[in-house]
Amino acid sequence: MSDKLAVSLFGVDFNNPVFSASGTFGYGRDYADFIPPGKIGAVVTKGTSLTEWTGNHGHRVFETAAGMLNSIGLQNPGFDHFVTEDLPWLVEQNAKVILNVAGKTADDYVAMVEKCQQYSGIHALEINISCPNVKKGGMAFGTNPEVAYDLLAKLRRVSDKPLIAKLSPNVTDIVQIAKSVEEAGVDAVSLINTLTGMAIDVDRMEPVLGNKIGGLSGPAIRPVAVRMVWQVSQVLKIPVIGIGGIMNGRDALEFFLAGASAVQVGTAMFVNPLAPLQIMRDIEDYLADKGFSSIQDIVGLAWKEKKQ
């Protein structure tokens, strides 16, 4: 990839702005035969908690007409396993690592963020305040501006690593939430997490997912995600990372034009494990065709042009 895709965000230099989305790339090993972790802009890890979480019971994934529902419940092996088994390997792969931090209480988040301070291989922390698939924590922190502010302000006080607040679309006013976490001192926001949804088996006459409701991802949510990135990027001074149904380069370009400085690719990798690499090539071709020298030249161009 050429230097056209290089970006610098919150003090970290990335070779390109195409990251993995949390929960879809594991810790990188599962995809290593397809995508060396150092090739994508950053490995955004699956949600990681202080101790091991087993996740939800019953059926946890269901394909929809334009995406998928998941109710994994943030299953993960815990922080200690990550820093002893996965982080050293990611460092060897020259990967930029953004650890997605999950918790059930504010104290959980604080303890996790404090533990991360000593690990230089963790380049940034994505604070998951938007997961709809856990009964405690997650989205409970991300749907109220005051609660979100209080949590992120606490984390800002105990960490000098870049903090990214991952925002939920399941709110009345995404801009209000985004402003509150910016005021709390985060370095960027990522949006959107999944939309809450469910599916019912009409033969068994009961919900398909063991947790009954889950998170909808994939192409179905992309227009919602683009709209929210468009709204948020025009009012914040910090970078916005776009997520939601990006399947190809043109999908990713919508987010950049709407104001995103980077994107995360998730559901697409279940269909095509090589999707991030193709998306990078598509973006490079677009920049060359349009005569742009850098990906940064098109960030927010759709709304910036309208203001002139």
N, C-alpha and C positions, 0 to 999 in steps of 0.2 A: 504494500500500500504506500501511496505517496504522502508527502508532508501536507497535502491539501486537507487531509482528514485529522491532522493533529489538533488537539484542543488542550487548553489549560484551564482547569476548573478548581476553585477553592484551594489554590496552591499546589495542585497535583497535575503533572503533565501526563496526558493520555495519548497514545499513538493514534487513536481514532475514537469517535464518540458513540460507538455501537457496543453497548454493554449487555451482559446477560441479565435476565429478570429473576429476582429472587424466587426460589422454589421450583425453578424449571431447569436449572443447570447443576443442581447439587452443589458440590464443592469443586467441580471441574473434572474429576476423574472419569465420570461416566461418559463424558463427551471427548475425552482426550484423543481417541482414535480419529475423530472427525475434526475437532478444533483444538489445537494446542492453546491452553489458557492464555498464553502470552500474546496470541494473535488478536483476540478481541480487546476492545478498549479497557474493560474491567470485568472481573468476575464478581458479580454481586451474589453473595452466597445465599443458600436457603436460610430461612429464619433460624437463628441460633439462640438458645436460652442458657441460663446458668447451669441447669442440670438436664439430663436426658428427658425428652418428652416422647411419649409413645404415639401421640396423635389420636384421631377419632376412630371409633369402631365402625364396623359395617362397610358398606359400599362407599367409596370415597371419590370416585371420578366418574363422570357421565358426559358423553359427547352430545352436543346440541347441534342444531342445524347450521349454526354459524360460530361455533366455538366450543367451549367445554365448561362444565361445572366441576369444581373441585371442593372437597371438604376434608383435606388432609389433616388439618388441625396442627400445623407447624411441627410435625414429627421431626426430631433431630437428635443427634447423639450427645448434645451438650457442649458447653464451651471448652472444657478441658480436653475433650476428645479432638475438637477442632484445632486447638493450638498445638497439640502434640502430634497429631496424625495428618491433618489436612493443610494447615498453614505452612509448615516447612516444605511440603511438596509444591504448593503454589508459588512459594518464594523461589524454589529451584526452577520453576517454569517461567520465571520473570513476569509473572502476572501482577497486574494492579488489582488489589483486593479491597472490596467494599463489603464489610461484614454487616449483614442484616440482623439487627438486634431485636429479639422478642422477649416479652416479659408478661407476668400476670399482675404485678404490682409496680408502683413507682420505685420501690426499693430494689426490685429485680433489675430494672433498667439501669439504675444508678450503679449497682454492683457490677453489672456487665461492662458498662462504659468505663468504669474505673479499672477493671481488669485489663481492658484493651490498651491502656496507656503505655504499657511496657513493651508492646509488640510493634516494631517498626514495619513489619510486613503487612500490617493492616493499615491501608492508606486512608480509609474513611469509614464512617459508620452510618448505615442507613437505619434509622429508627422506625421500626414497624409499629405505627399507631393506627393501622387501618385494616388489619386482617379480620374478615368477618367470620372466620371458622373456629374461633376459640371462645369459650364462655367467659373467660376472665382476661383482662388486658386487651391487647390488640385494638380493635375498633372503638372500645370504650374510651380510649384516650384521645381518639382522633376525630370525634364528632362534636365536641364542645370546645369552643375557642379558648375559654379560660383554663380548662383542664389540660388541653394541649400546650398552652403557654407555660403553665406551671411545671409540667413534666420536662419539656425541652429546656426551660431555664435552669432546672436542677441539673440536667445533664451537661449543659454548657459550663456550669460552674466547676464540674469535676473532670472535664476533658478539654485538651487543646487539639484533639483530632477534628478534622472536618466532620460536621454532623449534617446528615441529610434526613429531612422529615418525609416519610412516605405517607401520602395523603389518601384519604378515602373519598370515593365519589358519592358515598351514601350519606350525603349531607345536603342541607338546604342551600348553603352558600359556601362554595369552595374557596372563594376569594377571602372571605372572613377568616377561615381556618388558616389559609396560607399567610395572611398578614400577621396572625397571632404567633405563628412559629417563627416567622422572620424577626418579629420583635423580641422573641425569646433568645435569639442569637444563633439560629442555625445558619449553615453556610450554603444550603441548597434545599430544594424540595423535589421530590419525585412523585409523579402522578400520571395515571391513576392506578390504585389497587383495584381489585375485582369488584364488580357490582353484585349485590346480593341477589340470589335467584334460587329456584328450586325446580325439580321435575317430579312428576307423579307417574308411577306405573299404573296404567289404567286396568291392567289385568289383575294385578295384586291389590289394586285400590289403596296404595300407600306410597309415601315418598320413596324415591329411588335411593337417595343418599341416607346413610346411617345417621348423619347429623341433621337430616331433614332439609336444611338450607345449606347453600354453598356459595362459592364465589364464581361469577361468570367472567370468563376471559375470552380472547379471540376476536376475530373481525367484527363481531356483533357490537362490541363496545367501543370500537375505534372512533366513530363520530363523536361520542360523548367525551372520550379522552382528548381528542383534538380541540373540542370546544373549551374544555376546562384548562388545557395548557394555554390556549389563546387568551382566556380571561386572566389567568394568574400571571402569565409572563409580562403583561402590560402594566401590572401594578407593583411587582416585586423588583428589588434591586439585586437579588441573588439569582444564581442560575436555576433553571427549571429543567428537569430530566423527564422526558415524555415516555409514557408506557401505555400500551393498550392496543392489542390486535394488530401489531406490525408484522406483516407477513412477507413484505418485499420492500425494495428500495423506494418505490413511489409512496408507500404507506409511511415510511420513515421520513421522507421529505416533507410530507404534510406537517409533521410535528416540528421540524426545524423551521419551516416557514411560519408556523403558528407561534414560534418563540422558544422552542426547546433548544438547549445547548448540547444535549446528548439524548440518546434514546436507550431503552432497554427492550430486548427481544425475548419473549417467553414461549407462548403457546406455539409459535411457528416452529420451534425446534422439535416439538413432538411430531410434526409433520415432515420436516426436513432438517436434520441435524446440522446441515451446512448453511442454514438460512442466514446467520450473521455475516458469513464471508460473502455470500451473494449480495446481501444488502450493502455491504461496504463497496463492492465493485459497482453496483447500480448507482450509488451516490457519487462515486468518482466520475463515472460516465456522465452523469447529469451536470456536475460542476464543469467538466470540460466542454460539454455541448453548449452550456449557457455562458461560458466565458468567465466563470468565477475562479478566483485563485485559491480560495479557502472555504471550508464548510462554514466558518464563522461569518462569511459574507451574506449568507442567506438566513441567518437566525432572526426570526421575527419579521422577515421581509414582507410577508403578506399584510401585516397590520401597520408596519412602519410606512409602507408605500401609501396606505390609505390616509395617513396623517399629513402628507405633503400637499 
